[in-house]
Amino acid sequence: MRPRARLIYNPTSGNEGMRRYVADILDVMEQAGFEASAFQTTPAPFSAKKEASRATEDGFDLIVGAGGDGTINEVVNGIAPHAHRPKLAIIPAGTTNDYARALRIPREDPVAAAKIILKGQTLRMDIGQANNHYFMNIAAGGLLTELTYQVPSEFKSIFGYFAYVVKGAEMLPAIQSVPMHLEFDDGVYDGPASMFLLAMTNSVGGFEQIVPDSSMGDGKFSLIVVKTGNFGDMLVLIAKVLNGGRHVDDSNIIYTKTSKLVATRTDDREMKINLDGDYGGSAPMTFVNLKQHIEMYANVDEIPKKNLNVDLIRQHDYLEEVETISHRDLNGDGQISGEENK
């Protein structure tokens, strides 16, 4: 019996162009050895999440999520609560596509993204749990993060990441610090902050310098706390981000690794929490890193080794060594390690 794969796709993603790629994506899934089928999401709430949960319960071996970060987040939320979880492949078709960027999955060609499955390279990726919700890349809170909710969806579709840049520049003068209580592995912070950010990859909002030493699959969040809300300080921090990630050493920043965070706003006012770019509830909230919770297809040989945790590097190096000895292509990249330069 062939393994089964389910494509869950958002037809409105990518300027509503995803529909025309479905047949070709299913063909790639069949080439990879799966019995492939597709589900088109509907406007009903949590359509992608419900289908991912159903397919997981039904024993599917692979779920392919096609859409923006919001759709992929729903798919992750459908898979993550279950004890036995299928592998996940991602076909980006949204605005920033941060997660696909981190996994080095093509972001402009859905069929090329699907063909990553044919390479057979996977990583066991951490998943974040925020109270009863799950997230795959970022969680954030504070006034600085609320610009995400103020960018109209049609504006994001047309202008992509620059929509956030424009809105962020517009909002900067109005940003203020709010009183927070943050508990993490190495301590507690009680004081003003304009934002806290938890990240699980090095790709945040289209930038790879914000968490420059992020290590995927290590069971740790990269935690950034921006203590200042001063307009001049914020401009300096942005300049340092763009200048090689030097912001992590600034006195206005707390930068650390943690497996857990408890976040509270201490003046009894609401603090909205952003999960993978969308509203995910309000603080107080507890965030827990679920280490290597879902196995995902990735373009592993294109990911910088500094962004892979030590165990994953060892697995990759071991596979290359076995290829060299056996003279067989074991990772499906079309090459045999040690023979590239012959």
Order of alpha helices (4+ residues) and beta strands (2+ residues): beta-alpha-alpha-beta-alpha-beta-alpha-beta-alpha-alpha-alpha-beta-beta-beta-alpha-alpha-beta-beta-beta-beta-alpha-beta-beta-beta-beta-beta-alpha
